[in-house]
Each structure stands twice: as structure tokens, then as C-alpha cells.
Amino acid sequence: MLLAHRIATGAALCAALIPAVPTFAAAQGAASNASSSMRGVKHVLYLSLKSDDSKLQTSDSAASKDQASTDQVPKDRDSKETPKTTLRFIVRLSDHSLETSFFGDVPVSIANFDLAKGSPERLIWQDERCHHVRGFPRMLLIAVDGVIAHGSDMQAVEARPRHIGLPIPWDKIMMASGLQFRADDRGPFIETRTRTKESRLSVILKMYMLPCDVQ
């Protein structure tokens, strides 16, 4: 009788465990699906340029008022007096995560724009895929070259950062400002502003952190 009682108890225990097996498997599947589609970010970098030269900004403001007060200005004359600027930039970027990794120099050119008004924002780099958040990427302006033309005046630009052991550049790229955390219609971003000493340029870098699903 004791043997029969043990057999009955074992059968009852097995019957209780069998329904739990599919439930445990379903829970594992749900956890796996959740981990495969976790929320992450995709980094997108924009560059724009403004002038810190107060004389240039003042002359542009005066020219705008003069043009608004008269309709007799010939189009050819107006186009000749419009400042034309062409600049080339190199941004060194370091952005690493489990899913993707990037380190290198990103070149970008902006041609024939009015320096007094500033350049439009230009998309210069973006992540190849969505990835987990692993801190902020590092971005550094390492070169600005080109020509600033305002009327008959031509100014060559060749700005570089200072390096220990090398001569100080005539037009030095200054240290970037601290990170500014902001948001606009595109989404949240971090912004830095880097200035050149002699050419008085402000290069603005915006690194957007766009939410996405990590696959």
C-alpha cells in the first residue's frame, strides 16, 4: 500500500508540472521579443555657420534697410554687392556603441552663401543604425579653410586648433563651448559652438539623439 501511495503522489506531481511548461516557454518568448526591440537612439549631426564680426552684421543690416527703402536698385548691382563665402570644414567624430562604431574625419563644404546672414544647417553625418545609449559622442572641429568675399575685399581663411610643440596658428580654432541641451522640431539635441580667433566665425554643431527601436 505504501508503494501504491508513492506512485499516486508522483503522478499527481507530474500532472501539476506539465501545464507550467508551456507557460514558462511563453514567458521566455515574450522576454526575448521585448529585448530584441528595446528603445535606443540614432545620432544625426548638423553643421551651420555664423559670423561674429559686428561690422559685417551692421553693414548687412544697413544694406537691408536701404534696399527696403528703394525699388530702383538694379539686380546686377545687388548681386555683385552680396557677400559670397565658400568654406570647407573638417569635423573629427567619435561615436561608439554595441551595435555600431564610428571614428573618423567628416569633411563638409558650404559654398556661395551670405556670411552676414549665416549658412543654412547642413546634414553632415548620421548613424548607420539604431543603437543602445552609450553616452554622448565626441565631436571636434579641426579645420576651417576657404575664402570670405565682401564686395571687393577677399579674405583667405585657414584656421587650425593649437597643438603643443607646434607654432600657434595665426587664425586659431578656439575651445568649443560647453554642451547645450535643447530640442526643436527634429527632436532633442546637444549643441556646441566653436569660434575662430581672427576670421571671427562661429561653427555650430548639433548632434540629434533621435529615439528608435533597437533590432
Secondary structure, DSSP 8 states (H G I E B T S, - for coil): -HHHHHHHHHHHHHHHHTTHHHHHHHHHHHHHHHHHTEEEEEEEEEEEEEE--HHHHHHHHHHHHHHHH-S---HHHHHHHS-EEEEEEEEEEEEE-SS-EEEEEEEEEEEEE-TTT----EEEEE-SS-B---S--EEEEEEEEEEEEETTEEEEEEEEE--TTS---SEEE------EEEE-SS-EEEEEEEEBTTT-EEEEEEEEEEEEEE-
